[in-house]
Amino acid sequence: MKKKHFASKLVHRGEKYAESVSKSKSIPIVMTSVFSFDDVESLDAVYEGEANGYIYTRNGNPVHDALSEIMANIEEGERALAYSSGMSAIALSLISQIKAGDHVIAAHVLYGGSCQFIKTELVRFGVDISFVDVVNDDITPYFKENTKVVYVETISNPTMEAVDLQKIAQIAHSHHAKLIVDNTFATPVICQPLLLGADIVVYSATKYLCGHSDITAGIIVSNKETIDKIYSIGLLYGPTLSPFDAWLLVRSLRTLELRVRQHSQNAMKLARYLESLPSVSNVYYPGLESSATKVIALRNFQNNWFGGMLSIELAGGEKAVYSLFRHLKSIKFAPSLGGVSTTTSYPAKTSHRSFTDEELKKAAISKGLVRISVGLENIDDIISEFQEAINKINTA
Ligand code: PLP
């Protein structure tokens, strides 16, 4: 063959790997936007499902498939899909189940972004919404002829109430509605909503599933029929997860159980400690005796683990929160959660910033409420740091 020119060498050299008798121990990162074919017949065969293969990464990629296999398996679902953020997974799962003229019942305490999506986007598409206190109220009277979906979180963000998924699933199904559950805070290690009757489970995989605060991602798990429908819609909206980020998630999932166990044990110790302080007027954690939803958590959660998320109410209100954040040093104020290091967040100014004062009040999100994502440090160090910072709180 004629010798190639410099630019052609740059473009084509290194395309083939050497044959090898050994295999890579971790799965390869298939970092490609598109796949090539030897002929049109091979492409046709893949499109028609007659041959295994990939075409274009928005349609699918081997790393997405590896990730989906793990997630579907640990959730006891049939199939899973991975997207580029929790919000894209939430939006697609909701859109897939409703059309203009339908009605949705949603928990009145939800991650602010989900709430905002339901309130603005679904309403813009002509969907009628009822926000309901799914912990304290019976949802039955809120159903209408056209109710298609009930949307809740396993552990409400940021009030940390365990929601009775079994009961809600039964009521939803008796009204021919689907139950969609955001299981981000609990993770599949603690709760598997599909086994409790949910129809679709969604995750911000940005949090515990990834666990290292380095990517944004979302996951949806359900049965094959539902996932096939969401897959087709997702192709058109296109929130594709980068294969590299999918690979990081696969890597992270290998240690999910170990991490969630440690997060849970640390959070329980910190919750108990903070509950003993006079300057902390309330601690919200589903594992505490004082939690009104501990019975539900005990029934629905595995291993007596309650997750790594807790919220505290500072007696000194807003000023106390500002002062606390200034005095915490290794514990950063970072409005996300689920990473290896302990972080704080301030729901009234971050995740629930879009709520009006009235909505904040209704959802029991006060200006003194601090959300804590308890990390994997030695918990004695975390307790000492809170102790020191809380002692220094100055509300003058
Ligand atoms: N669900 C919950 C419970 C969350 O806390 C968040 C984000 O904080 C989301 C969904 C949205 O996920 P993402 O930020 O990955 O889009």
Residues whose N, C-alpha, C, O or C-beta is under 5 A from the ligand:
A	BS01	PLP	S85 G86 M87 Y111 N157 D182 T184 S204 T206 T216 A217
